[in-house]
Amino acid sequence: MTKITLDIHKFPCLNDNYGYLVHEANSGETAAIDTPDAEKYLAEAARMGWTISHILNTHWHPDHAGGNLRIKEQTDCTIYGPAGEADKIPGIDVKLSEGDIVEFGRAPARVLDVPGHTLGHIAYHFADQGVAFVGDSVFALGCGRVFEGTMDMMWNSLSKLKALPPETMLYCAHEYTQANARFAVTVDPDNKALADYARWIDERRAEGLPTVPTRLDKELRTNPFLRADDPDLQAAMGHPGDAVETFAEIRGRKDRF
């Protein structure tokens, strides 16, 4: 049986968001991953010759769900979003929780609950295609600020993402990588893989090129927020044997950086 692939169209929008349109050619269905800018999404879909059939919201923040109603008005698409934030997701049709499956042609997505940044944040894992759309839960060399949840909650969410297959491509929602790298080297200065990654990031950004998506295995070696269970990093942060406190220390330092 031929493996079903997804066409993923990435484009910048707003200040530092990425927009993603995901197309499954067998069915002709197209998903908007979040909706930072409705007009940009509609224009990009038209340029690709696609019609948006799904909106897959990761969380309620306006730079992720603010374009829902305009896109639905134009396309009559179905809006999917986190059950825990259903009252904040404009136009939601289908409420999703951990383990739910979003049918999308022949490329279904499994829902992961990843709260912390917001209390109901979810991610979408297309396992057969090896991709996950993670919103603001994790970034290249970073993670989302813990606005609504607790540090323990956020670490548990990151641990869930860490457990995905290492070759998974993580599609995060913002181009924050260069700033994240500048911070990461301050807490993990002896990590050669991180230093090499930071140089690559600087080269990419100097040419105006994106740094996302990123591969999970690269992040596992270099992203300090995903390495709070590493004994050396725990010792350096002053919390040996305690991943949650180590994560909290790193997150606090980043918030003040």
C-alpha positions as CSV (number, residue, x, y, z in Angstrom):
1,M,0.0,0.0,0.0
2,T,1.4,3.4,-1.0
3,K,2.3,5.6,2.0
4,I,0.1,8.6,2.2
5,T,2.1,11.9,2.2
6,L,1.0,15.3,3.2
7,D,1.8,18.5,1.4
8,I,2.7,21.1,4.0
9,H,2.8,24.7,2.9
10,K,4.5,27.1,5.4
11,F,4.4,30.9,5.2
12,P,5.2,33.7,7.6
13,C,2.3,35.8,9.0
14,L,1.8,38.5,11.6
15,N,5.1,39.5,13.2
16,D,6.8,36.1,13.9
17,N,4.1,33.5,13.4
18,Y,4.2,30.7,10.9
19,G,1.1,29.7,9.0
20,Y,0.6,26.1,7.9
21,L,-1.7,24.6,5.4
22,V,-1.7,20.8,5.2
23,H,-3.1,19.1,2.1
24,E,-4.0,15.5,1.7
25,A,-4.1,14.9,-2.1
26,N,-6.2,11.7,-2.0
27,S,-9.2,13.4,-0.5
28,G,-8.4,16.9,-1.5
29,E,-8.9,18.1,2.1
30,T,-6.8,21.0,3.4
31,A,-6.3,21.9,7.1
32,A,-5.3,25.3,8.4
33,I,-3.2,24.7,11.5
34,D,-4.3,27.6,13.7
35,T,-5.5,30.9,12.1
36,P,-3.2,33.9,13.0
37,D,-4.2,35.8,9.9
38,A,-7.4,34.8,8.0
39,E,-6.7,36.8,4.9
40,K,-3.2,35.5,4.5
41,Y,-4.5,31.9,5.0
42,L,-7.2,32.4,2.4
43,A,-4.8,34.0,-0.1
44,E,-2.2,31.2,0.4
45,A,-4.8,28.5,0.0
46,A,-6.1,30.1,-3.2
47,R,-2.5,30.4,-4.5
48,M,-2.0,26.7,-3.9
49,G,-5.3,25.8,-5.5
50,W,-6.6,24.3,-2.2
51,T,-9.8,24.9,-0.3
52,I,-9.7,24.9,3.5
53,S,-11.8,22.1,4.9
54,H,-10.5,21.9,8.4
55,I,-9.2,24.3,11.0
56,L,-7.1,22.6,13.6
57,N,-6.6,24.9,16.6
58,T,-3.9,24.2,19.2
59,H,-5.1,26.8,21.8
60,W,-7.2,29.8,22.2
61,H,-4.8,32.7,21.9
62,P,-5.8,35.2,19.3
63,D,-2.7,34.7,17.2
64,H,-3.8,31.1,16.9
65,A,-7.6,31.2,16.7
66,G,-8.3,34.8,15.7
67,G,-9.0,34.0,12.0
68,N,-11.4,31.1,12.6
69,L,-14.7,32.8,11.9
70,R,-13.6,34.7,8.8
71,I,-12.2,31.5,7.2
72,K,-15.3,29.5,8.2
73,E,-17.4,32.2,6.6
74,Q,-15.5,31.8,3.3
75,T,-15.1,28.1,3.2
76,D,-17.7,26.4,5.5
77,C,-14.8,24.4,7.0
78,T,-15.0,22.4,10.2
79,I,-13.3,23.9,13.2
80,Y,-11.5,21.5,15.6
81,G,-10.0,22.6,18.9
82,P,-9.2,21.7,22.5
83,A,-12.2,20.7,24.6
84,G,-10.7,22.4,27.6
85,E,-10.8,25.7,25.8
86,A,-14.0,25.3,23.8
87,D,-15.6,28.4,25.3
88,K,-12.7,30.5,24.0
89,I,-12.3,28.9,20.5
90,P,-14.4,30.9,18.0
91,G,-16.8,28.8,16.0
92,I,-15.6,25.4,17.3
93,D,-17.5,22.4,15.9
94,V,-15.5,19.5,17.3
95,K,-14.0,19.4,20.8
96,L,-10.8,17.3,21.1
97,S,-9.0,15.7,24.0
98,E,-6.1,13.3,24.5
99,G,-6.2,10.3,22.2
100,D,-8.9,11.6,19.9
101,I,-8.4,11.1,16.2
102,V,-9.0,13.8,13.6
103,E,-10.0,12.1,10.3
104,F,-8.2,13.8,7.5
105,G,-8.4,11.9,4.3
106,R,-6.1,8.9,4.6
107,A,-3.8,10.8,7.1
108,P,-5.5,10.8,10.5
109,A,-4.0,12.9,13.3
110,R,-3.9,11.9,17.0
111,V,-4.5,14.5,19.6
112,L,-2.1,15.0,22.5
113,D,-3.0,17.1,25.5
114,V,0.0,19.3,26.2
115,P,-1.2,21.9,28.8
116,G,1.0,24.5,30.4
117,H,1.2,27.5,28.1
118,T,-2.6,27.4,28.3
119,L,-4.7,25.0,30.3
120,G,-6.2,23.2,27.3
121,H,-3.4,23.3,24.7
122,I,-3.3,20.4,22.4
123,A,-0.9,19.1,19.6
124,Y,-1.7,17.1,16.5
125,H,0.5,14.1,15.7
126,F,0.3,12.7,12.2
127,A,2.2,9.5,13.1
128,D,2.4,7.9,9.7
129,Q,3.8,11.0,8.2
130,G,6.2,11.7,11.1
131,V,5.0,15.2,11.8
132,A,3.5,17.0,14.8
133,F,2.0,20.5,14.9
134,V,2.8,21.6,18.4
135,G,1.6,25.3,18.5
136,D,3.3,27.1,21.4
137,S,4.0,24.0,23.6
138,V,7.6,23.6,22.3
139,F,9.8,25.7,20.0
140,A,13.1,25.1,18.3
141,L,15.5,25.4,21.3
142,G,12.6,26.7,23.5
143,C,9.1,26.2,24.9
144,G,6.1,28.3,25.5
145,R,5.8,30.6,28.5
146,V,3.9,29.0,31.3
147,F,1.0,31.4,31.3
148,E,-1.9,29.3,32.7
149,G,-0.6,26.0,33.9
150,T,2.1,25.0,36.4
151,M,5.8,24.1,35.8
152,D,5.0,20.5,36.7
153,M,2.2,20.5,34.1
154,M,4.4,21.9,31.4
155,W,7.2,19.5,32.1
156,N,4.8,16.6,31.8
157,S,3.6,18.0,28.5
158,L,7.1,18.3,27.2
159,S,7.9,14.8,28.4
160,K,5.0,13.5,26.3
161,L,6.4,15.3,23.2
162,K,9.9,13.9,24.1
163,A,8.4,10.4,23.8
164,L,7.4,10.8,20.2
165,P,9.6,9.0,17.6
166,P,12.9,10.8,17.4
167,E,12.7,11.5,13.7
168,T,9.4,13.4,14.2
169,M,9.4,16.8,12.6
170,L,8.0,19.4,15.0
171,Y,6.1,22.3,13.4
172,C,6.0,25.1,16.0
173,A,4.2,28.3,15.6
174,H,6.9,31.0,15.8
175,E,10.3,32.0,14.5
176,Y,11.9,32.4,17.9
177,T,14.9,30.2,17.3
178,Q,17.7,32.7,17.2
179,A,16.7,34.3,20.5
180,N,16.2,30.9,22.0
181,A,19.7,29.9,21.0
182,R,21.2,33.0,22.6
183,F,19.6,32.0,25.8
184,A,20.3,28.2,25.6
185,V,24.1,28.6,25.4
186,T,24.0,30.5,28.7
187,V,22.6,27.5,30.6
188,D,24.4,24.8,28.5
189,P,27.7,26.3,27.4
190,D,29.6,23.1,27.0
191,N,27.1,21.4,24.6
192,K,28.9,21.1,21.3
193,A,25.7,20.1,19.4
194,L,24.0,23.2,20.7
195,A,27.0,25.4,19.7
196,D,26.9,23.9,16.2
197,Y,23.1,24.4,16.0
198,A,23.4,28.0,17.1
199,R,25.9,28.7,14.3
200,W,23.6,27.1,11.7
201,I,20.7,29.2,13.0
202,D,22.7,32.4,12.7
203,E,23.6,31.5,9.1
204,R,20.0,30.7,8.2
205,R,18.6,33.9,9.7
206,A,21.3,36.0,8.1
207,E,19.9,34.8,4.8
208,G,16.3,35.4,5.9
209,L,15.6,31.6,5.9
210,P,13.4,29.8,8.4
211,T,14.7,27.5,11.1
212,V,11.5,25.5,11.6
213,P,10.3,22.8,11.4
214,T,12.9,21.1,13.6
215,R,13.6,17.4,14.2
216,L,12.8,16.0,17.7
217,D,16.1,14.2,18.0
218,K,18.0,17.4,17.4
219,E,16.0,19.2,20.1
220,L,16.6,16.3,22.5
221,R,20.3,16.9,22.2
222,T,20.2,20.7,22.3
223,N,17.0,22.2,23.7
224,P,17.5,22.9,27.4
225,F,13.8,22.8,28.2
226,L,13.7,19.2,26.9
227,R,16.8,18.3,28.8
228,A,15.7,19.1,32.4
229,D,16.0,15.4,33.1
230,D,19.7,15.4,32.2
231,P,21.8,15.0,35.4
232,D,24.6,17.4,34.3
233,L,22.1,20.1,33.5
234,Q,20.2,19.4,36.8
235,A,23.5,19.9,38.7
236,A,24.3,23.1,36.8
237,M,20.9,24.5,37.6
238,G,21.2,23.6,41.3
239,H,18.5,21.0,41.4
240,P,20.2,17.6,41.1
241,G,17.7,14.7,40.7
242,D,14.7,17.0,40.1
243,A,13.5,17.5,36.6
244,V,10.6,19.7,37.4
245,E,12.6,22.1,39.5
246,T,15.3,22.2,36.9
247,F,12.8,23.0,34.2
248,A,11.3,25.7,36.4
249,E,14.8,27.2,36.9
250,I,15.5,27.2,33.2
251,R,12.1,28.7,32.4
252,G,12.5,31.4,35.0
253,R,15.9,32.3,33.7
254,K,14.5,32.5,30.2
255,D,11.6,34.7,31.3
256,R,14.2,37.2,32.8
257,F,16.7,36.9,30.0
